[in-house]
Amino acid sequence: MPDSFNFPWHVVCSSGLYVLDLIFPKRCVSCGRLGKYICQQCLAKIEFTVHPICPVCSRLSIGGITHPRCQTACGIDGMFALARYRGPLKDAIHLIKYKFISDIAVTLCDIFLEHYPDTLPRFDIYTPVPLHKKREKERGFNQSFLFAEILGKKLNIPVETFLEKTRSTIPQVKLSLTERKKNLRGAFNCFNKNMIKGRVIGLIDDVATTRSTIIECAKVLKRNGAGKVWGLVLAHG
């Protein structure tokens, strides 16, 4: 019987990936250039966050922390957003969500980690913003869970699902501030509550256009005992 443990499987896997790259070469999501999902020229076009803002009032904030005057007992503690939801980053997220090219997520997570601030809290656990089960069934996956899983593996931070979206909602961008709050009220439920108590949680989403969803999810987690909740998003509006 051959010794399968000594067989160089890593060589086979690497060769397989190399062959796949030859058959299906990576192209830049924005300009179509061969080689990478986001080429150097298009990477330079991404509008990375230079001046973080308070997730509640949108004014400048050191490190993205929620201003003391904006903070409530069950409010979000801060947010880090990689870049504006425009150009190559928007193209990449769109391909993941609607063309199901999920391996682009690894590239985006690598870029995210290159800009990951040292000032962020030490997270105990990551959890994704949930999709409604109907939407997740249509898409086949939750892109926020995909990002959480990749980041968790790279940073050795466990990933757990604590939230579920119990009803479908209207897209937030079409609503006023008052309508957004009403639209999301009671839309999320929390489970695995015993794992939340006192934890510092990184709440992961792909896009926070109005931030209403991530603020509401943070509120649900805090009400169920989370110590701190920070939003970690790839793109903001």
ABEGO torsion letter per residue (X at the ends): XBBAAABBAAAAAAAAAAAAAAABBBBBAAAGBBGBABBAAAAAABBBBABBBBAAAGBBBBGGBBBAAABBAABBAEBBBABBBBEAAAAAAAAAAAAGBAAAAAAAAAAAAAABBAABBBBABBBBBBBBAAAAAAAGBBAAAAAAAAAAAAAGBBBBBABBBABBBBBAAABBAAAAAAAABGABBBBGAAAABGBBBBBBBABBAAGAAAAAAAAAAAAAGBABBBBBBABBX
